Amino acid sequence: MTQTPISHESWIRAALEHYESKLIRYAWGITGSRELACDVVQDTFLKLCTAERAKVEGHLAPWLYTVCRNRAFDVRKKEGRMSVLDKEQSEARASDAPLPDTEAARGEDREAILGVLGNLPEQQQEIFKLKFEHGMTYREIAKVMEMPLSSVSATLTKALRTMRLRLNGQVNQAHVGLGGN
Amino acid sequence: MNSEYTPTEEELTAYVLGECDDIQTKAIETAVAAQAETAELLEAIRETVELSAGLYSAVSGEALSDEQRAEVTSAAENVVPLTPKRRTFTLAEGLVAVAVLGVVSSIVLPQVNNAIYKGGGEYTNEEMYIAQSPPEAVDTLDTDVRYDQNSEALAQDYTRLESEHQEQINKGGNISGRNPAQPSKSGAMLLAGPSANYQAPSTPAPEPNYGDGITFIENDAKSAEEPEEWLPEDELPSASAANNFEDVSKSKDDASRAKLKPQTKPATPAPVESFSVITGANTNLDAMKILPEGADGSGIKPYNQVAPKVEESIAVVVTSPPPAAGKPMQTARSYGRQEQLEKKVVSGNSTELYSIAPQQFVDVNGVARGGRGDSAGNAGNEDGRIMEFGFEVDNIEPRRLIASAPPQDIYRPVPKPQPVTPGTEAYDRIIENKFKRVAQAPLSTFSIDVDTASYSNMRRFLSQGQMPPVDSVRVEELINYFNYDYPQPKGEDPFIANIEVAAAPWNPQHKLVRVGLKGKDIVSEERPASNLVFLLDVSGSMSDHNKLPLVKQSIQMLTKQLTNRDRVAIVVYAGNSGLVLPSTPGNRHQDIVSALERLNAGGSTNGGAGIELAYRVASENFIKGGVNRVILATDGDFNVGNTSRGGLVSQIESSAKSGVFLSVLGFGMGNLKDATMENLADKGNGNYAYIDTFHEAKKVLVDQMNGTLYTIAKDVKIQVEFNPNRIQSYRLIGYENRVLANRDFNDDTKDAGEIGAGHTVTALYELVPKGLSATMPQRGVDNLRYKAVQEEAIAKPQSDVAFSQELMTVKLRYKQPEGHTSKLLEFHVEDVNADYNESSKDFKFASAVAVFGMKLRNSPFAHHLSYDDVLKMAEGGMGHDLNGYRTEFTGLVRKAKSMNPQPVYYPEEVIR
C-alpha cells in the first residue's frame, strides 16, 4: 500500500520502456531473427496488458522473460526453420543464432569473448545472457528456464570455465570434469 | 576444519556472482585466505565474470517498430484487466437487477447492513479469517481471457444469464468472492461485485460474469505462456494451487487491486472467501452434512450433481480453511428457497452477499452458535427451516485464528506450495497427529526414528531464504537432530528411557511428557570391526557441487577414522553399476582416496542394480559380530531400472534380512526424493541423514559416527498406555509416519527403528489432564455426544494403580542387532506436577524445537505461538551447546521469523 498507485497504462508503458530492448535481444537469441523477436516481444506485452497486474507486480521481470521465452520457442517451432530443435534438444547444440549485438566490437577481449560465447551450447549461452546481459539471479534464471537452481549454477559454471580456458588459449584442452553425461 | 574444505569451482563462481548465502560465503572466504590455489582460481573466475559482465555494458538498444508499440500502448489503454470496465450493462440486465435488488433488499439488506456495520473491528477480523480461500479459488490469471469469451454473453438478456446461473448452481458451482471491506456505494456495482470469483463447472456456452475476478475452477488448462507452469505439476499440492507469482504476491494482492480499481469503478479491496452452493432437497440434509468432508461419501458432489427439478433448499457451504489447519472449516446452512440465494448472486450485489457470510460464520461458530433468525440468510427463509452444521470446528477456533493470523500470515500456510523449489523434490504428505481420547484409545504405539534428514533439509531451505515445504518437516527428526544429555545406560540393556513431565510451555494446564531414549555409547577403541560398502550414485544429477564432490569429502572424512580391522568397498551406479574399489582394509587411505578421485558424475540412475551389487559385496565380506553396513549416497532420483519405490523398498527389505544394515545419505537439492530415501532407510534397518554442507557431513560421519554406523538395538518400538483416570486426551508430537498399530508392538516380525551407539531419541506427548474444564476446546477431538455414559464407564474403579499418581506406562521393545526376539522394558511415569520453568534444559530445548517444527508445518497447535516464543524457550534450554548446534537452531528460528511477519496478539484468554 505504500507505493503510489500508477495507472495500468503507465505501468505497461514503463514496463515497455524498461524491458523492450532487453526482451528483443533475448528473443532474438532464440528465434534467430530480429523481426520474429519483435513479434514475440509485442505479443509478450499484449499478454501483459491483459494479465492481472497484482499477480505480475513484483515479478515483472521473470514473468516477462518466461512469457517471452515460451512464446519465442513457440514461434521458432512454428517457423520450422529449426524444426529439429526443441527446448530439450537445444542445450546439446551449439547455437547458430546470431548475437543480437551488432555493434562493432570494442577491443580484443570483447571480440574474443563473443566468439567463445557464440560457440557454447545454446543453453549455456542463454543462461550466460540471462545472468550477465539481463542481470538475473540464479533463482530468477531457474524460474525462467524452468530448471533446477543447481543446474543453473552448474551450467553457468561450465560456461564460464569454457570461456576462461578458451580465452587463455587452451581451446583444445577439453576439460574433463564433473557433469559429463 | 576449514583448511580441509576446498571450494569447488562452482561454489567459487556462485560466490563471485553473489549467489552464496552467509554461511557459505564465510566458508569460502576462509578457504580462499588459506589456500593459494583456491585464491588463484577465484581470481581467474572473477576475471572472466568481469569480462562477461562488461560485454553487455554498452549494447545497442533495440525497439519495437512504432506500429507495434502503438498496438501495445493502445491495448494498455483499452484493456483494463480484471475490472468490469469492458462489461456493459444492457437495459435488460439493469432492469432485472434493480428489480431483483428491490425484492431482495427488502428482505435481506437490513440484516446485511446490520451485519456489516454492527461487527465493527471484530468484523474486519472475521473477514481476515475468512480471507483464506484455497489458492485455487483465486486463480484469476485467465480471467481476462474469459472476459473476451464472455462479453457477448453479458450483453444477452438476463433470462439467459439466469438460466445458466441456475445450471451452475444446480451443478454445485463454487462461488468465491472477495469480501469488500465496505458495502458498495452504487447500484452500478450490482453485476460487478468486487472481484467475486465465481467458480463453476465449465460450460462450453458463454458464462455469465458475476464479478470482476470470475474464474472457472476446473478450467485450469493454462496457456503455455502462463508462469503457472514454473512449478512442475507434481510439486503442487493440488493441481491448481498457487503459482510462484501468487506465493510471493499474495500480500500485495489486495493493495494492488486497490490501486487498480479506482480507475474504473469505485471498488474496495477485499479479502477472499469461497462459497460452494449446493442444492438439495431438505430430505438430503444428512448428506449435506457430510459433504464438506468429502463429497464422494455423501452422494452429493459439488461439481457433478444434477439438480432436481424442484429445489426446496440450498446449502451454502463456506469453505474457508483456517490459515494453516489444512482442513477447511466448513459450515453449511440451508436456505428455504433457492430462488432467494440465486437472486442475491445473480444480482451480483456481492457486497451484500458476501458480507453475509462472515456474519453467519460467526453465528455458527462463535458464541451465538445456534442462534437463529439473526442473520441475513435466515431472514429470508420463508419456510423457516434452517439447518446449521459445523465440522471440525470448535467454538473458539475462529477467534484464535483471528488473533494469530494477520493477512500476510494467512497466505503463507498449508494449501499452497512453497515458493520456488526448483526441480522435482518429492515429499510424502504428513497428516499431523491429533488429540486422542484416552477413553477411546488408551494405547499409543510408534517406532523410534533416529533420522535427522528433515532438519538439515529444513536448514537448507531456510538458509536459501525459503520456507521449507510443509511436508518436508518431520517434527521428530527436528527434535532428534539434537543430542540430549540423558544419562548413560548402566546394566545390560543397550539403552534406557529417561522420562520427564512438566507443564506444557504453550499451555500450563496441559502436560508435556518427554520420553527420551539414550543408546549406550561405544568408546572408539572398543567398537567392532566395520565392513562398509559405499554405494554411490554417480548419475548426471549428482554432478552439482553439493552432491558428488561433497560425497567424496564425506567419505574421505569417514574413512580417515578407520583402521586395518575395518574394510571399505565402493560401488557406484549410474546407468550401469560397478565396483570401483573392492573391499579394502580401512587404513589404506590412499587407495580409497584415489578411487574416489576417479569418480565422475554422468548418465542415468539405475539404483536397483547398484543396491544388489552393494549388498553382495557386503555379504561377501561379512564380519561376524561387526558392523556390516551399506552406505547409500544419493539424491534419491532413481530413473532407470527398478524405479518404483515399492520395488526398491522390497529389494532393500529382503537384503536387510542378511544382517547388513543400511545408511542413507541424502545429498543435493532440486530433485531430492526425500520420501523414497526415508522409506529405504526405514525398511533397510537403517538411518537417513541429509547432508547439505561439509559441516553436516562432519556431524553425521565423524562426530556421530558411532551412532550412524553402530546399531546397538533394532526394531525399537514404544508403546504408551495412559491412565484414563489422570489423562483425558493425548497427542503424540511428530512420528506421524512411524505410528504403529497397537498389536504390532508385540509382533516381532514388524520392523521398526534402530538406535545407534550414543544416539538419543526423544518423543513428546502433550497430555490433557482429566477433569480439565470442558470449556477448553481440544482441537481435533470431537465432542462426544454420549460423553456422560462413557465417563461413567471409565469411572468404575478398576484397580488401585488406576487411581495412583501414575500418568502412564511407557513400554519399550527392542532386539539386539543380530537378534530375532524382542525384549520388553517398562517404565511407569508419575506426575510430579512440575512447572515448565522447573523442567530440564533439554526438556525446554526439545519443546522449543517441537514448536518450531509445528510452526513450520503450520500446525494449528502452534498458531498462538510466535517465533519469539520459540526463541524464548530455546534460550532457556541452550545448555553448554558444545557443538553450536543449538545456537544454529536459534539462528534458523530468527531466519524463519524474518520471513514471516509477526502475528497479532490477543490476550491469552482469547487464545485459549
Interface residues (C-beta under 8 A of the other chain):
Chain A: M1 Q3 P5 I6 S7 H8 E9 W11 I12 R13 L16 E20 S21 I24 R25 W28 R34 A37 C38 D39 V41 Q42 F45 L46 K47 C49 T50 A51 E52 R53 A54 K55 V56 E57 G58 H59 P62 W63 T66 V67 N70 R71 D74 P100 D101 T102 E103 R106 D109 R110 I113 L114 L117 F128 K129 K131 F132 E133 T137 Y138 R139 A142 K143 E146 M147 P148 L149 S150 S151 V152 S153 A154 L156 T157 L160 R161 M163 R164 L167 V176 G177 L178 G179 G180 N181
Chain B: E9 E10 T13 A14 L17 E19 A44 I45 E47 T48 V49 L51 S52 A53 G54 L55 Y56 A58 V59 S60 G61 E62 A63 L64 S65 Q68 R69 E71 V72 T73 A75 A76 E77 V79 V80 P81 L82 T140 L141 T143 D144 V145 A224 E225 E226 P227 E229 W230 N244 F245 E246 V248 S249 K252 D253 A255 S256 R257 A258 K259 L260 P262 Q263 V420 P422 G423 T424 G540 S543 D544 H545 N546 K547 L548 P549 N600 A601 G602 G603 G668 M669 G670 N671
